[in-house]
């Protein structure tokens, strides 16, 4: 249990931040899964159309620190080669 006022506030802040991070992480995972499905379905047109949104989501998540910037760039690069 937190003993000081600042520690109590910190606990509240960490709870909120954890929820936000969880949402961002699931957004990232869903984007990767969606892209994999589009590539596996061999529908190049839909995959190309979704690619810009996919790239945007990955970079937003990388910017917030949920995923390393290099990891996001690597995933984008591999997907672009497959398309």
Backbone as a chain_set.jsonl record, in Angstrom:
{"seq": "XXXXXXXXXXXXXXXXXXXXXXXXXXXXXXXXXXXXXXXXXXXXXXXXXXXXXXXXXXXXXXXXXXXXXXXXXXXXXXXXXXX", "coords": {"N": [[0.826, -1.192, 0.0], [0.457, 2.24, -0.788], [2.023, 4.865, 1.003], [2.364, 7.641, 1.113], [0.964, 10.807, -0.039], [1.746, 11.443, -2.63], [2.5, 8.952, -3.581], [0.075, 7.637, -3.606], [-1.277, 9.091, -5.575], [0.348, 8.441, -7.695], [-0.15, 5.692, -7.997], [-2.778, 5.768, -8.924], [-2.355, 7.051, -11.357], [-0.699, 5.225, -12.675], [-2.445, 3.088, -13.017], [-4.295, 4.147, -14.885], [-2.553, 4.635, -17.02], [-1.697, 2.06, -17.59], [-4.014, 0.912, -18.605], [-4.324, 2.428, -20.94], [-1.968, 1.725, -22.297], [-2.46, -0.989, -22.686], [-4.613, -0.905, -24.446], [-3.382, 0.292, -26.661], [-1.477, -1.658, -27.286], [-3.094, -3.825, -28.001], [-4.295, -2.739, -30.228], [-2.121, -2.568, -31.938], [-1.451, -5.33, -32.196], [-3.813, -6.284, -33.376], [-3.736, -4.925, -35.819], [-1.493, -6.073, -37.027], [-2.33, -8.748, -37.211], [-4.565, -8.445, -38.89], [-3.336, -7.559, -41.237], [-1.785, -9.803, -41.851], [-3.819, -11.646, -42.399], [-4.943, -10.47, -44.697], [-2.804, -10.69, -46.465], [-2.469, -13.459, -46.574], [-4.881, -14.154, -47.731], [-4.435, -13.511, -50.267], [-5.328, -11.259, -51.543], [-4.322, -8.756, -53.078], [-5.05, -6.109, -53.666], [-6.7, -5.219, -51.541], [-4.874, -5.532, -49.474], [-2.888, -3.687, -50.17], [-4.363, -1.366, -49.973], [-4.954, -1.305, -47.26], [-2.452, -1.062, -46.225], [-1.343, 1.547, -45.77], [-2.793, 2.449, -43.568], [-2.08, 0.474, -41.77], [0.662, 0.956, -41.522], [0.569, 3.491, -40.364], [-0.674, 2.955, -37.879], [1.242, 1.267, -36.665], [3.434, 3.015, -36.453], [2.39, 4.989, -34.754], [2.067, 3.538, -32.403], [4.709, 2.841, -31.943], [5.79, 5.34, -31.513], [4.659, 6.035, -29.084], [5.975, 4.334, -27.449], [5.283, 1.729, -26.875], [5.988, -0.322, -28.535], [9.194, -0.936, -29.845], [10.759, 1.444, -32.009], [12.347, 0.503, -34.093], [11.485, -2.122, -34.293], [8.852, -1.799, -35.2], [9.394, -0.582, -37.666], [10.763, -2.64, -38.911], [8.739, -4.604, -39.128], [6.969, -3.272, -40.847], [8.577, -3.057, -43.112], [9.005, -5.776, -43.808], [6.384, -6.555, -44.413], [5.819, -4.865, -46.55], [7.531, -5.885, -48.475], [6.36, -8.341, -48.904], [3.972, -7.669, -50.083]], "CA": [[0.0, 0.0, 0.0], [1.202, 3.5, -0.794], [1.942, 5.568, 2.282], [2.337, 9.096, 0.964], [-0.011, 11.333, -0.997], [2.288, 11.345, -3.993], [2.472, 7.539, -3.962], [-1.334, 7.322, -3.903], [-1.547, 9.665, -6.901], [1.123, 7.654, -8.664], [-0.874, 4.435, -8.215], [-3.907, 6.085, -9.801], [-1.814, 7.382, -12.677], [-0.197, 3.994, -13.279], [-3.621, 2.309, -13.445], [-4.794, 4.744, -16.128], [-1.553, 4.446, -18.067], [-1.705, 0.64, -17.929], [-5.164, 0.7, -19.486], [-4.007, 3.039, -22.237], [-0.949, 0.893, -22.934], [-3.11, -2.238, -23.089], [-5.398, -0.577, -25.644], [-2.438, 0.502, -27.765], [-0.852, -2.933, -27.632], [-4.077, -4.638, -28.721], [-4.444, -2.08, -31.526], [-0.942, -3.015, -32.695], [-1.587, -6.757, -32.503], [-4.912, -6.436, -34.325], [-3.284, -4.432, -37.124], [-0.582, -7.088, -37.579], [-3.153, -9.906, -37.569], [-5.381, -8.068, -40.049], [-2.453, -7.524, -42.401], [-1.448, -11.201, -42.152], [-4.997, -12.245, -43.041], [-5.067, -9.92, -46.046], [-1.726, -11.246, -47.288], [-2.758, -14.884, -46.778], [-6.035, -14.295, -48.628], [-3.894, -13.193, -51.595], [-6.057, -10.131, -52.111], [-3.298, -7.703, -53.1], [-5.666, -4.782, -53.694], [-7.103, -4.877, -50.178], [-3.652, -5.432, -48.671], [-2.249, -2.404, -50.494], [-5.226, -0.315, -49.462], [-4.836, -1.314, -45.793], [-1.046, -0.881, -45.847], [-1.072, 2.886, -45.228], [-3.375, 2.479, -42.223], [-1.224, -0.427, -41.0], [1.904, 1.683, -41.275], [0.233, 4.568, -39.447], [-0.921, 2.371, -36.554], [2.511, 0.806, -36.113], [4.277, 4.147, -36.08], [1.787, 5.622, -33.577], [2.379, 2.687, -31.253], [6.149, 2.957, -31.712], [6.015, 6.685, -30.99], [4.264, 6.065, -27.672], [6.918, 3.508, -26.694], [4.758, 0.393, -26.598], [6.859, -1.18, -29.338], [10.386, -0.215, -30.271], [10.632, 2.043, -33.339], [12.998, -0.396, -35.051], [10.61, -3.285, -34.457], [7.747, -1.373, -36.064], [9.946, -0.376, -39.004], [11.078, -3.96, -39.465], [7.476, -5.241, -39.516], [6.475, -2.56, -42.026], [9.442, -3.427, -44.221], [8.729, -7.166, -44.21], [5.054, -6.601, -45.023], [5.874, -4.207, -47.852], [8.18, -6.815, -49.397], [5.415, -9.423, -49.208], [2.86, -7.155, -50.907]], "C": [[0.866, 1.251, 0.0], [0.977, 4.254, 0.512], [1.801, 7.073, 2.145], [1.298, 9.514, -0.074], [0.472, 11.159, -2.428], [2.272, 9.897, -4.487], [1.058, 7.106, -4.324], [-1.693, 7.848, -5.29], [-0.853, 8.858, -7.987], [0.425, 6.337, -8.997], [-2.043, 4.664, -9.16], [-3.443, 6.326, -11.232], [-1.337, 6.127, -13.41], [-1.354, 3.129, -13.775], [-4.15, 2.819, -14.787], [-3.842, 4.464, -17.286], [-1.511, 2.996, -18.529], [-2.854, 0.327, -18.875], [-4.894, 1.244, -20.884], [-3.002, 2.191, -23.003], [-1.545, -0.413, -23.443], [-3.916, -2.024, -24.368], [-4.477, -0.42, -26.849], [-1.816, -0.801, -28.229], [-1.831, -3.815, -28.42], [-4.332, -4.062, -30.112], [-3.328, -2.527, -32.473], [-1.09, -4.472, -33.131], [-2.686, -6.996, -33.527], [-4.514, -5.99, -35.729], [-2.393, -5.47, -37.799], [-1.381, -8.308, -38.035], [-3.979, -9.634, -38.824], [-4.541, -8.095, -41.325], [-2.07, -8.943, -42.818], [-2.606, -11.883, -42.873], [-5.151, -11.761, -44.481], [-4.003, -10.496, -46.98], [-1.996, -12.713, -47.591], [-3.918, -15.104, -47.739], [-5.659, -13.991, -50.075], [-4.714, -12.129, -52.323], [-5.139, -8.91, -52.039], [-3.903, -6.298, -53.026], [-6.058, -4.33, -52.291], [-5.887, -4.69, -49.279], [-2.958, -4.095, -48.916], [-3.048, -1.233, -49.93], [-5.078, -0.181, -47.944], [-3.425, -0.953, -45.327], [-0.763, 0.484, -45.226], [-1.616, 3.016, -43.804], [-2.525, 1.631, -41.271], [0.058, 0.278, -40.58], [1.67, 2.793, -40.239], [0.055, 4.047, -38.018], [0.392, 1.947, -35.909], [3.4, 1.959, -35.672], [3.711, 4.909, -34.876], [2.146, 4.855, -32.314], [3.867, 2.791, -30.916], [6.477, 4.307, -31.079], [5.695, 6.763, -29.496], [5.126, 5.14, -26.818], [6.418, 2.125, -26.354], [5.614, -0.646, -27.314], [8.044, -0.328, -29.77], [10.214, 0.277, -31.709], [11.222, 1.127, -34.405], [12.156, -1.64, -35.32], [9.466, -2.955, -35.406], [8.235, -1.2, -37.498], [10.245, -1.71, -39.685], [9.81, -4.67, -39.928], [6.912, -4.59, -40.771], [7.272, -2.97, -43.261], [9.14, -4.837, -44.727], [7.378, -7.284, -44.919], [5.096, -5.975, -46.411], [6.562, -5.087, -48.895], [7.238, -7.924, -49.828], [4.281, -8.966, -50.102], [3.285, -6.99, -52.316]], "O": [[1.88, 1.319, 0.696], [-0.13, 4.272, 1.051], [1.175, 7.713, 2.991], [0.82, 8.705, -0.869], [-0.29, 10.779, -3.317], [2.056, 9.645, -5.672], [0.862, 6.304, -5.238], [-2.329, 7.153, -6.082], [-1.408, 8.626, -9.061], [0.411, 5.917, -10.154], [-2.283, 3.875, -10.074], [-4.063, 5.863, -12.189], [-1.546, 5.985, -14.615], [-1.256, 2.507, -14.833], [-4.417, 2.039, -15.702], [-4.265, 4.105, -18.385], [-1.314, 2.723, -19.713], [-2.692, -0.43, -19.832], [-5.201, 0.596, -21.885], [-3.154, 1.963, -24.203], [-1.174, -0.889, -24.516], [-3.9, -2.866, -25.266], [-4.763, -0.938, -27.929], [-1.647, -1.023, -29.427], [-1.443, -4.469, -29.387], [-4.558, -4.808, -31.065], [-3.564, -2.822, -33.645], [-0.878, -4.802, -34.298], [-2.526, -7.808, -34.439], [-4.911, -6.61, -36.715], [-2.521, -5.718, -38.998], [-1.139, -8.841, -39.118], [-4.081, -10.484, -39.708], [-4.983, -8.593, -42.36], [-2.035, -9.249, -44.01], [-2.397, -12.612, -43.843], [-5.455, -12.549, -45.377], [-4.276, -10.758, -48.152], [-1.784, -13.17, -48.715], [-3.954, -16.095, -48.468], [-6.458, -14.187, -50.991], [-4.783, -12.107, -53.552], [-5.172, -8.141, -51.078], [-3.334, -5.405, -52.399], [-5.783, -3.196, -51.898], [-5.866, -3.801, -48.428], [-2.497, -3.449, -47.975], [-2.482, -0.24, -49.471], [-5.076, 0.928, -47.411], [-3.226, -0.583, -44.17], [-0.016, 0.571, -44.251], [-0.979, 3.62, -42.942], [-2.282, 2.013, -40.126], [0.478, 0.2, -39.425], [2.492, 2.996, -39.345], [0.573, 4.633, -37.067], [0.629, 2.235, -34.736], [4.048, 1.882, -34.628], [4.477, 5.422, -34.061], [2.484, 5.445, -31.288], [4.241, 2.824, -29.743], [7.344, 4.398, -30.21], [6.37, 7.463, -28.74], [5.021, 5.157, -25.592], [7.079, 1.407, -25.603], [5.92, -1.706, -26.768], [7.898, 0.867, -30.03], [9.593, -0.399, -32.529], [10.661, 0.991, -35.492], [12.123, -2.146, -36.442], [9.15, -3.733, -36.305], [7.564, -1.625, -38.439], [10.009, -1.879, -40.881], [9.797, -5.273, -41.001], [6.428, -5.285, -41.665], [6.703, -3.201, -44.328], [9.034, -5.061, -45.933], [7.243, -8.018, -45.898], [4.482, -6.49, -47.345], [6.21, -5.037, -50.073], [7.296, -8.396, -50.963], [3.684, -9.778, -50.809], [2.489, -6.569, -53.156]]}, "num_chains": 1, "name": "protein.A"}
